[in-house]
Amino acid sequence: MLFKRAYLEIGNICNLRCAFCSPAVRLPRQMTLSQFETAARQLRPFTDYLYLHVKGEPLCHPQLKEILECCRQLGFQVNITTNATLLGQKGDLLLNSPAVRQLNLSLHSFSAHQGINQVEYLDTALDFARKASLEHGKYLVLRFWNLDEQREAARGTRQILERISAAFPGHDDLAAQMATHRSVAVEKGIFVSFEEEFVWPSLGAPFVGTEGFCHGLRQMIGVLADGTVVPCCLDADGEAPLGNLFKEPLADILARPPFTEARADLYNRKLRLPLCQHCSYRSRFDRPARLSANTP
Protein backbone atom coordinates (compact mmCIF):
# COMPACT_ATOMS: atom_id res chain seq x y z
CA MET A 1 0.00 0.00 0.00
CA LEU A 2 1.38 3.41 -0.96
CA PHE A 3 -0.66 5.50 1.50
CA LYS A 4 -1.68 5.06 5.10
CA ARG A 5 -4.99 6.76 4.26
CA ALA A 6 -6.84 8.55 1.48
CA TYR A 7 -9.38 11.36 1.75
CA LEU A 8 -12.26 11.04 -0.70
CA GLU A 9 -14.58 14.05 -0.54
CA ILE A 10 -18.08 12.74 -1.27
CA GLY A 11 -19.39 16.30 -1.21
CA ASN A 12 -18.30 19.80 -0.24
CA ILE A 13 -21.75 20.74 1.09
CA CYS A 14 -22.26 21.36 4.80
CA ASN A 15 -25.29 22.23 6.93
CA LEU A 16 -23.23 24.62 9.09
CA ARG A 17 -21.04 27.65 8.48
CA CYS A 18 -18.28 27.37 11.08
CA ALA A 19 -15.89 30.29 11.55
CA PHE A 20 -12.82 28.02 11.59
CA CYS A 21 -13.64 26.47 8.21
CA SER A 22 -12.17 28.11 5.12
CA PRO A 23 -14.65 30.18 3.07
CA ALA A 24 -16.40 28.31 0.26
CA VAL A 25 -14.68 28.93 -3.08
CA ARG A 26 -15.72 25.92 -5.12
CA LEU A 27 -19.26 25.42 -6.39
CA PRO A 28 -21.42 23.14 -4.19
CA ARG A 29 -21.13 19.55 -5.37
CA GLN A 30 -22.01 16.02 -4.30
CA MET A 31 -20.43 13.00 -5.94
CA THR A 32 -22.86 10.69 -7.68
CA LEU A 33 -22.77 7.06 -6.59
CA SER A 34 -21.21 6.14 -9.93
CA GLN A 35 -18.49 8.77 -9.51
CA PHE A 36 -17.78 7.58 -5.99
CA GLU A 37 -17.41 3.99 -7.09
CA THR A 38 -15.08 5.07 -9.92
CA ALA A 39 -12.89 7.03 -7.51
CA ALA A 40 -12.97 4.42 -4.75
CA ARG A 41 -11.99 1.58 -7.08
CA GLN A 42 -9.00 3.58 -8.28
CA LEU A 43 -7.90 4.34 -4.73
CA ARG A 44 -8.30 0.78 -3.46
CA PRO A 45 -4.91 -0.57 -4.63
CA PHE A 46 -3.15 2.25 -2.81
CA THR A 47 -4.75 2.25 0.66
CA ASP A 48 -6.95 0.32 3.09
CA TYR A 49 -8.25 3.35 4.98
CA LEU A 50 -10.71 5.77 3.40
CA TYR A 51 -11.78 9.08 4.95
CA LEU A 52 -15.01 10.44 3.44
CA HIS A 53 -14.21 14.15 3.54
CA VAL A 54 -11.92 16.99 2.71
CA LYS A 55 -14.53 19.69 3.09
CA GLY A 56 -18.25 19.24 3.63
CA GLU A 57 -20.45 17.23 6.02
CA PRO A 58 -20.52 13.57 4.91
CA LEU A 59 -23.85 12.90 6.61
CA CYS A 60 -25.48 15.40 4.23
CA HIS A 61 -24.96 13.08 1.28
CA PRO A 62 -28.30 11.60 0.15
CA GLN A 63 -26.68 8.30 -0.92
CA LEU A 64 -24.48 7.72 2.13
CA LYS A 65 -25.99 4.26 2.67
CA GLU A 66 -25.04 3.16 -0.83
CA ILE A 67 -21.60 4.74 -0.51
CA LEU A 68 -20.89 2.80 2.68
CA GLU A 69 -22.08 -0.41 1.07
CA CYS A 70 -19.70 0.23 -1.82
CA CYS A 71 -16.89 0.69 0.72
CA ARG A 72 -17.82 -2.62 2.36
CA GLN A 73 -17.73 -4.44 -0.96
CA LEU A 74 -14.32 -2.97 -1.76
CA GLY A 75 -12.94 -3.85 1.67
CA PHE A 76 -12.21 -0.30 2.85
CA GLN A 77 -12.02 0.64 6.51
CA VAL A 78 -13.88 3.93 6.66
CA ASN A 79 -13.33 6.95 8.89
CA ILE A 80 -16.02 9.64 9.03
CA THR A 81 -15.67 13.12 10.53
CA THR A 82 -18.98 14.82 11.28
CA ASN A 83 -20.28 17.87 13.13
CA ALA A 84 -22.71 15.44 14.83
CA THR A 85 -25.85 17.47 14.11
CA LEU A 86 -27.34 14.76 11.88
CA LEU A 87 -26.70 11.77 14.13
CA GLY A 88 -30.41 11.57 14.92
CA GLN A 89 -31.07 10.90 11.23
CA LYS A 90 -27.99 8.96 10.15
CA GLY A 91 -26.66 7.49 13.41
CA ASP A 92 -28.12 4.00 12.99
CA LEU A 93 -26.72 3.81 9.46
CA LEU A 94 -23.23 4.56 10.76
CA LEU A 95 -23.53 2.14 13.67
CA ASN A 96 -24.74 -0.74 11.53
CA SER A 97 -22.29 -0.28 8.65
CA PRO A 98 -19.51 -2.89 8.84
CA ALA A 99 -17.33 -0.60 6.71
CA VAL A 100 -17.18 2.18 9.33
CA ARG A 101 -14.15 1.82 11.57
CA GLN A 102 -13.89 5.22 13.27
CA LEU A 103 -16.14 8.22 13.80
CA ASN A 104 -14.82 11.67 14.72
CA LEU A 105 -17.38 14.04 16.24
CA SER A 106 -16.21 17.65 15.79
CA LEU A 107 -17.76 19.07 18.94
CA HIS A 108 -15.72 22.26 18.49
CA SER A 109 -18.21 23.21 15.76
CA PHE A 110 -21.01 23.71 18.30
CA SER A 111 -20.62 27.50 18.21
CA ALA A 112 -22.11 27.39 14.71
CA HIS A 113 -25.14 25.36 15.78
CA GLN A 114 -27.67 28.18 15.81
CA GLY A 115 -31.07 27.13 17.04
CA ILE A 116 -29.83 23.76 18.34
CA ASN A 117 -30.30 22.87 21.99
CA GLN A 118 -26.86 22.28 23.52
CA VAL A 119 -28.06 19.75 26.09
CA GLU A 120 -29.89 17.65 23.50
CA TYR A 121 -26.96 17.91 21.08
CA LEU A 122 -24.42 16.69 23.63
CA ASP A 123 -26.71 13.99 25.02
CA THR A 124 -27.20 12.64 21.50
CA ALA A 125 -23.46 12.75 20.77
CA LEU A 126 -22.44 11.04 24.01
CA ASP A 127 -25.14 8.38 23.73
CA PHE A 128 -24.01 7.71 20.17
CA ALA A 129 -20.38 7.48 21.32
CA ARG A 130 -21.22 4.78 23.86
CA LYS A 131 -23.28 2.77 21.39
CA ALA A 132 -20.62 3.06 18.69
CA SER A 133 -17.83 1.83 20.95
CA LEU A 134 -19.43 -0.53 23.44
CA GLU A 135 -22.12 -2.12 21.26
CA HIS A 136 -20.62 -1.91 17.78
CA GLY A 137 -16.87 -2.03 18.40
CA LYS A 138 -16.03 1.20 16.58
CA TYR A 139 -13.54 3.87 17.59
CA LEU A 140 -15.11 7.17 18.59
CA VAL A 141 -13.19 10.46 18.89
CA LEU A 142 -14.72 13.60 20.43
CA ARG A 143 -12.76 16.41 18.81
CA PHE A 144 -11.85 19.81 20.20
CA TRP A 145 -9.58 21.30 17.58
CA ASN A 146 -10.09 24.90 18.62
CA LEU A 147 -7.39 25.54 21.22
CA ASP A 148 -5.32 28.72 21.06
CA GLU A 149 -1.52 28.80 20.76
CA GLN A 150 -1.18 28.33 24.52
CA ARG A 151 -3.48 25.29 24.29
CA GLU A 152 -6.24 27.07 26.16
CA ALA A 153 -9.93 26.81 25.27
CA ALA A 154 -12.80 29.28 25.33
CA ARG A 155 -15.43 29.15 28.05
CA GLY A 156 -17.97 27.37 25.84
CA THR A 157 -15.53 24.55 25.09
CA ARG A 158 -14.69 24.18 28.77
CA GLN A 159 -18.38 23.86 29.59
CA ILE A 160 -18.75 21.06 27.07
CA LEU A 161 -15.68 19.33 28.54
CA GLU A 162 -17.29 19.54 31.97
CA ARG A 163 -20.34 17.74 30.58
CA ILE A 164 -18.13 15.03 29.11
CA SER A 165 -16.20 14.67 32.38
CA ALA A 166 -19.47 14.17 34.23
CA ALA A 167 -20.58 11.56 31.70
CA PHE A 168 -17.40 9.49 32.10
CA PRO A 169 -16.52 9.01 35.80
CA GLY A 170 -12.82 9.04 36.52
CA HIS A 171 -12.11 11.92 34.15
CA ASP A 172 -13.06 14.82 36.35
CA ASP A 173 -11.02 17.58 34.70
CA LEU A 174 -10.47 17.04 31.00
CA ALA A 175 -9.78 20.73 30.49
CA ALA A 176 -6.71 20.46 32.71
CA GLN A 177 -5.23 17.82 30.38
CA MET A 178 -5.32 19.96 27.25
CA ALA A 179 -1.84 21.39 27.84
CA THR A 180 -0.14 17.99 28.05
CA HIS A 181 -2.27 15.61 25.97
CA ARG A 182 -3.38 15.43 22.36
CA SER A 183 -5.93 12.81 23.31
CA VAL A 184 -7.35 11.14 26.40
CA ALA A 185 -9.15 7.79 26.54
CA VAL A 186 -12.31 8.23 28.63
CA GLU A 187 -13.70 4.76 28.02
CA LYS A 188 -12.75 1.74 25.95
CA GLY A 189 -12.71 2.92 22.34
CA ILE A 190 -13.77 6.49 23.19
CA PHE A 191 -11.25 9.33 23.07
CA VAL A 192 -11.26 13.10 23.56
CA SER A 193 -8.89 14.80 21.11
CA PHE A 194 -7.31 18.23 21.66
CA GLU A 195 -5.60 20.27 18.95
CA GLU A 196 -4.80 23.91 18.30
CA GLU A 197 -7.00 25.64 15.73
CA PHE A 198 -5.23 25.79 12.39
CA VAL A 199 -5.33 28.07 9.35
CA TRP A 200 -6.27 26.34 6.11
CA PRO A 201 -3.34 26.62 3.65
CA SER A 202 -3.82 28.87 0.66
CA LEU A 203 -1.67 30.40 -2.02
CA GLY A 204 -2.85 33.74 -0.65
CA ALA A 205 -1.49 32.96 2.82
CA PRO A 206 1.93 34.21 3.96
CA PHE A 207 4.98 32.39 2.61
CA VAL A 208 6.33 29.91 5.20
CA GLY A 209 9.35 28.28 3.57
CA THR A 210 10.71 25.76 1.09
CA GLU A 211 12.00 23.20 3.59
CA GLY A 212 10.22 21.00 6.08
CA PHE A 213 8.44 17.75 6.80
CA CYS A 214 4.87 16.71 6.04
CA HIS A 215 2.72 13.58 5.84
CA GLY A 216 1.01 14.80 2.65
CA LEU A 217 1.99 12.82 -0.48
CA ARG A 218 3.91 10.38 1.72
CA GLN A 219 1.22 8.91 3.99
CA MET A 220 -1.92 10.44 2.47
CA ILE A 221 -3.57 11.69 -0.67
CA GLY A 222 -6.86 13.50 -1.26
CA VAL A 223 -9.54 13.54 -3.96
CA LEU A 224 -12.04 16.39 -4.20
CA ALA A 225 -15.67 15.93 -5.22
CA ASP A 226 -14.92 16.85 -8.84
CA GLY A 227 -12.17 14.21 -9.06
CA THR A 228 -9.21 16.54 -8.55
CA VAL A 229 -6.34 14.71 -6.86
CA VAL A 230 -4.64 16.82 -4.17
CA PRO A 231 -1.63 16.19 -1.90
CA CYS A 232 -3.44 16.16 1.43
CA CYS A 233 -6.66 16.72 3.38
CA LEU A 234 -6.00 20.47 3.77
CA ASP A 235 -6.02 21.45 0.10
CA ALA A 236 -9.62 22.64 0.41
CA ASP A 237 -9.74 24.48 -2.92
CA GLY A 238 -7.59 22.25 -5.12
CA GLU A 239 -4.73 24.76 -5.31
CA ALA A 240 -2.16 21.98 -5.73
CA PRO A 241 -3.84 19.78 -8.37
CA LEU A 242 -1.96 16.63 -9.32
CA GLY A 243 -4.49 15.50 -11.92
CA ASN A 244 -8.12 14.39 -12.12
CA LEU A 245 -9.03 10.72 -11.75
CA PHE A 246 -12.26 11.21 -13.69
CA LYS A 247 -10.15 12.22 -16.71
CA GLU A 248 -7.17 9.89 -16.40
CA PRO A 249 -6.36 6.84 -14.25
CA LEU A 250 -5.11 7.56 -10.74
CA ALA A 251 -2.28 5.08 -11.30
CA ASP A 252 -1.02 7.27 -14.15
CA ILE A 253 -1.27 10.42 -12.03
CA LEU A 254 0.81 8.80 -9.30
CA ALA A 255 3.42 7.59 -11.77
CA ARG A 256 4.49 10.96 -13.14
CA PRO A 257 5.22 14.56 -12.10
CA PRO A 258 4.11 16.59 -10.30
CA PHE A 259 3.34 13.77 -7.81
CA THR A 260 6.60 11.84 -8.18
CA GLU A 261 8.85 14.89 -7.95
CA ALA A 262 6.99 16.50 -5.04
CA ARG A 263 6.94 13.22 -3.09
CA ALA A 264 10.62 12.55 -3.67
CA ASP A 265 11.53 16.06 -2.52
CA LEU A 266 9.60 15.60 0.74
CA TYR A 267 11.89 12.73 1.71
CA ASN A 268 14.69 15.30 1.55
CA ARG A 269 12.64 17.90 3.45
CA LYS A 270 12.15 19.98 0.31
CA LEU A 271 8.77 21.54 -0.48
CA ARG A 272 8.21 21.67 -4.23
CA LEU A 273 4.50 22.55 -4.38
CA PRO A 274 3.73 26.26 -3.88
CA LEU A 275 0.76 25.46 -1.63
CA CYS A 276 3.04 23.53 0.72
CA GLN A 277 5.32 26.55 0.88
CA HIS A 278 2.37 28.60 2.16
CA CYS A 279 1.13 26.01 4.69
CA SER A 280 1.60 26.94 8.35
CA TYR A 281 0.02 23.67 9.55
CA ARG A 282 2.97 21.76 8.12
CA SER A 283 5.33 23.56 10.49
CA ARG A 284 3.77 21.67 13.41
CA PHE A 285 5.70 18.60 12.33
CA ASP A 286 8.96 20.49 12.85
CA ARG A 287 8.32 20.78 16.59
CA PRO A 288 9.72 18.20 19.02
CA ALA A 289 7.06 15.74 20.18
CA ARG A 290 5.95 16.90 23.61
CA LEU A 291 2.33 15.85 23.97
CA SER A 292 0.85 12.49 24.89
CA ALA A 293 -1.51 10.96 22.32
CA ASN A 294 -3.33 7.63 22.17
CA THR A 295 -6.04 8.23 19.60
CA PRO A 296 -6.27 5.42 17.00
HUJOTA-V407300 format. One record per residue. N is the residue number from 1. NEAR is the number of other ideal C-beta (glycine too) atoms within 12 Angstrom. D_CENTER is the distance of its C-alpha to the mean C-alpha in Angstrom with 2 decimals. Layout:
((N:NEAR:D_CENTER) (N:NEAR:D_CENTER))
This chain:
((1:19:20.21) (2:24:19.21) (3:33:15.47) (4:23:13.72) (5:33:10.79) (6:44:10.31) (7:41:7.92) (8:50:10.29) (9:45:10.13) (10:43:12.62) (11:34:13.33) (12:31:12.85) (13:25:14.75) (14:31:13.90) (15:26:16.50) (16:30:15.96) (17:18:16.56) (18:28:14.94) (19:15:16.66) (20:28:13.78) (21:30:12.16) (22:27:14.00) (23:15:16.99) (24:19:17.05) (25:19:18.97) (26:24:18.57) (27:14:20.46) (28:17:18.83) (29:24:18.23) (30:28:17.34) (31:38:17.72) (32:22:20.84) (33:23:20.97) (34:16:23.09) (35:29:20.75) (36:36:17.85) (37:25:20.28) (38:24:21.49) (39:42:18.14) (40:39:17.14) (41:24:20.63) (42:32:20.45) (43:42:17.26) (44:27:18.70) (45:19:21.14) (46:32:18.63) (47:32:16.02) (48:23:15.92) (49:31:12.21) (50:45:10.42) (51:38:6.88) (52:50:8.06) (53:41:6.33) (54:40:6.62) (55:38:8.49) (56:38:10.20) (57:37:10.42) (58:48:10.59) (59:39:13.41) (60:32:15.45) (61:36:16.17) (62:19:19.82) (63:25:19.73) (64:36:16.79) (65:23:19.47) (66:23:20.74) (67:42:17.42) (68:35:16.78) (69:23:20.40) (70:33:20.05) (71:40:17.29) (72:21:19.77) (73:17:22.58) (74:27:20.88) (75:21:19.98) (76:37:16.19) (77:29:14.28) (78:41:11.40) (79:36:8.15) (80:47:7.30) (81:36:5.45) (82:44:8.60) (83:37:10.95) (84:45:13.42) (85:34:16.26) (86:30:16.88) (87:35:17.08) (88:21:20.83) (89:21:20.82) (90:32:18.22) (91:32:18.06) (92:20:20.83) (93:31:19.34) (94:40:16.19) (95:27:18.56) (96:20:21.00) (97:32:18.91) (98:20:19.63) (99:33:16.77) (100:40:14.08) (101:33:13.58) (102:35:10.92) (103:44:9.79) (104:40:7.79) (105:44:9.99) (106:38:9.36) (107:43:13.09) (108:38:13.27) (109:36:13.30) (110:36:16.65) (111:28:18.71) (112:25:18.05) (113:28:19.24) (114:15:22.76) (115:11:25.22) (116:24:23.19) (117:14:24.97) (118:22:23.11) (119:16:24.99) (120:19:24.32) (121:30:20.60) (122:31:20.27) (123:22:22.78) (124:28:20.89) (125:41:17.57) (126:32:19.53) (127:24:21.68) (128:36:18.81) (129:41:17.36) (130:26:20.84) (131:25:21.39) (132:39:18.18) (133:30:19.05) (134:19:22.83) (135:18:23.81) (136:25:21.29) (137:19:20.22) (138:35:16.44) (139:32:14.21) (140:48:13.09) (141:40:11.21) (142:47:12.33) (143:36:10.35) (144:42:12.55) (145:33:11.05) (146:33:14.19) (147:29:16.83) (148:19:19.41) (149:15:20.67) (150:10:22.91) (151:24:20.12) (152:19:21.79) (153:31:20.47) (154:21:22.15) (155:12:24.53) (156:22:22.44) (157:34:19.64) (158:23:22.47) (159:22:23.98) (160:37:20.94) (161:37:20.87) (162:21:24.56) (163:28:24.00) (164:39:21.61) (165:25:24.20) (166:19:26.89) (167:26:25.11) (168:27:24.78) (169:10:28.19) (170:14:28.36) (171:25:25.53) (172:17:27.64) (173:20:26.06) (174:35:22.32) (175:30:22.53) (176:19:24.93) (177:30:22.49) (178:31:19.94) (179:22:22.05) (180:16:22.22) (181:28:19.16) (182:28:15.45) (183:29:15.39) (184:34:18.26) (185:27:19.09) (186:34:20.90) (187:24:21.83) (188:19:21.58) (189:26:18.04) (190:37:16.82) (191:37:15.24) (192:43:14.84) (193:39:12.44) (194:38:13.77) (195:30:12.67) (196:27:14.51) (197:30:13.49) (198:25:12.91) (199:23:14.45) (200:29:12.78) (201:36:14.96) (202:27:17.76) (203:23:21.13) (204:16:22.70) (205:25:21.34) (206:14:23.78) (207:17:24.48) (208:25:23.16) (209:20:24.82) (210:19:25.35) (211:19:24.83) (212:28:22.06) (213:25:19.53) (214:39:15.98) (215:26:13.82) (216:39:13.26) (217:40:15.86) (218:26:16.83) (219:26:14.12) (220:34:11.66) (221:44:12.25) (222:43:10.85) (223:47:12.87) (224:43:13.18) (225:38:14.92) (226:30:18.26) (227:33:17.92) (228:35:17.52) (229:44:16.27) (230:42:14.50) (231:46:14.14) (232:41:10.49) (233:37:7.09) (234:37:9.02) (235:41:11.99) (236:38:11.62) (237:30:15.31) (238:33:16.16) (239:30:18.35) (240:35:18.39) (241:27:19.19) (242:38:20.23) (243:31:21.66) (244:24:21.09) (245:36:21.00) (246:24:22.81) (247:18:25.64) (248:18:25.90) (249:22:24.74) (250:35:21.55) (251:19:23.83) (252:18:26.01) (253:34:23.28) (254:30:22.27) (255:18:25.97) (256:18:26.96) (257:17:26.30) (258:25:24.27) (259:33:21.80) (260:20:24.43) (261:20:25.77) (262:34:22.57) (263:33:21.36) (264:16:24.83) (265:27:25.02) (266:30:21.90) (267:17:23.79) (268:16:26.45) (269:19:24.20) (270:21:24.98) (271:34:22.67) (272:29:24.04) (273:34:21.64) (274:24:22.46) (275:37:18.90) (276:43:18.26) (277:28:21.49) (278:28:20.24) (279:39:16.91) (280:27:17.39) (281:33:14.04) (282:35:15.44) (283:24:18.44) (284:25:16.75) (285:23:17.26) (286:18:20.93) (287:14:21.47) (288:7:23.14) (289:10:21.15) (290:12:22.42) (291:23:20.05) (292:18:19.95) (293:20:16.79) (294:20:16.83) (295:27:13.42) (296:23:13.15))
